[in-house]
Amino acid sequence: MEHTSPLIGLIPLFPLLTAALIGLMTLFFAHKGQGAPKGLVSTLAVAGPLASFLVSCVLFFQLRALPEAERALTQTVFPWIHVGPLQIDVSFLLDPLSAMMILMVTGIGTLIHLYSVGYMSHDRGFSRYFAYLNLFMFSMLVLVLGSSLPLMFVGWEGVGLCSYLLIGFWFSDIAKANAGNKAFIANRVGDFGFLLGMFFIFFFLLNNGGTASLDFAAMKGQAALFTPFAATVAALLLFVGAMGKSAQVPLHVWLADAMAGPTPVSALIHAATMVTAGVYMVARMGFMFAISPSAGLVVASIGALTAIFAATIAIAQSDIKKVLAYSTVSQLGYMFIGVGLGAYFENIVAGAGAAIFAVGMFHVFTHAFFKALLFLGSGSVIHACHEEQDIWKMGGLKAKMPITWATMGIGTLAIAGIPPLAGFFSKEAILTNAFIAGHYQTWLYGIYAIALVTSGLTAFYMFRMFFLTFHGKPRDQHIHDHAHESPLIMTFPLMALALGTVVVGFLNVPKVLSFGFLPTDLFATWLEPSLKVAEHGEAHMFHPTATTDFILMAVAIGISLVGIGFAYARYAKPTPATEPTKALWWEILWDKYYVDEMIQAIVIEPILKLSGFLRKGVDEDGLDYVVNNTPKAYAGLSNAVRVIQTGLVRSYAYLMVLGMFAILLYYYLHLAK
Amino acid sequence: MLTMSHFLFVSAVLFTIGVAGVLSRKNLFIVFLSIEIILNAVNLSFVTFARFLGQLDGQIFTFLVIAVAAAEAAIGLAIVILLFKNKESLNVDDFKLMKE
């Protein structure tokens, strides 16, 4: 039974409309040499995502009213590409998974738009900013709601474009413009894998007796056609796309540089929503990853590698936004551990994957709250310190900015995994599942260990940032004197997100922590119809005993507390401990493991050399040589012939007579034969 | 007995004299006269062929050539006078505007 709803299209439509309106207004007023009226722009800018959010809520309740097995609403807006076997419509799919994503995107998006009104109020590009930001909302919603891979790809590219526009928002600074380029190019590398994945799936289905279609439902229905090898190829190609978008090693380099954009952009795009698109895509295509015996493990391993890699880098950074950026990369690694293990479990025990995919998605969900909160809080701090981002120049801001301090404190505790905040539940679930995976293959305990260590590191570097910013003595008196709490329009989103950070964790309480009255696994149950690959199997799944569960939790919390303790001992004092800047390991971390330099040396330099050779060796010395010398040859020939052009009539007459004789001679000889 | 070759020989001699004149002399008038000699050498061959081959075409061509030569003489002399007015010279080598 298929249900349709005409409302779905409205969700991306609203931000598109407001983006277009604000964009046109910007152009119109720029033509007259002034800025667009700020009141109108801010009203429109917040109204777009807010309207989408309200429609999303209505649709959420409609969806919830349906029986669980039929929970999917579709809307075909118009036929898009109909060529031979390729049939693609612009059609939207609202199932529990996309419903959760759009609620998150529009809800947090609305708060961040509101915050931006305050944050960007003195910026000259005020209206241009909101045009881009609304366009981003549109693209993200298309990405999430698209019912087929190509439509998802449209949104995928759209968010990449908006990300580029917003990172390079202050494009008069060349470093920021370059950061935008870097993000775009790194993403293009991933997108190439995404495209190849789509082509592969399409042609595989075409050549193996299936209906060639890139529609999610159609692909899932034909999952049985895929051999494990074919599924591995398809899944890994798609995963390359996810690595680019979700900043996984080695394509993570763009995310730290993306902090060049305005801070609310970092919150919305580079922390809460866009970067989770890769995780969403893996969960959406989970059935494909599950067919392959190795794809899920590759995803989880890359996730684990990224998690610890970024966490260690974050320890040494001194820019408040860089710390948060690397913590985002690290947390994205966690999410990939979650969905990767989901695919792995589904592969070994049919029907077991859905709950673990949901664990990965749950971390996406909770992370969106506390990471948006942390970024907006850092924006508030940066705003108060007059665009200063170095935590070593802050300190003692707690008294000046109590609301920012309290809300960021909640966010920091959440990301450190302290109960009962959101981060605890989602991270705990990932750790537990990594532990369970170790039961099936011993080396997977390694992933658990890495995730556990990362959790401790996370607690350490987040509290390092927190203590250095808010506690101790002010290290720059001038900045400190001018610091002030942000206006309500900025603190309100902070408080709302802090509230969210406190409560959303309870959406997915594990059974052992229900204490007899808390509803358990709401989130996983809700997502199950979308993420379910096969029926049954739950019974065959290994599950640790309640005691083991509690021990695992205690270990995780203990590690986090140790991290916090270390941070407290070093950085919470009036004069914090100095960093071991001379040590080799510190320099390696400070320089981010030289990944940028390696990419420069391994990829960029050879390309530049090749380009140089093509330019000098092939183009200039080869093609240009021929092209330039052809006229020269003609010029030489002309110069040689030119000498007979004397201008003297008699010499022409001579030549004429000579020619005449030549013709006669020719005929004579010819006829003589 | 005069054969066709005798006439053609005279024609060839006249032609050669004309060509030599055109090529070697510098005075415009002499060049001009040499061209007339060439034309008449051609006329002689035409008439010769007409006479010995028993066809009238050659004679008709001769009249045509004489008419054209007359017209050419008129225009040619006018040009020579204009050239002289401009350069005060009748030396062919003084007229090389194409080169300059």
Interface residues (C-beta under 8 A of the other chain):
Chain A: Q645 T646 G647 L648 V649 R650 A653 Y654 V657
Chain B: V19 V22 L23 K26 V92 D93 F95 K96 L97 M98 K99 E100
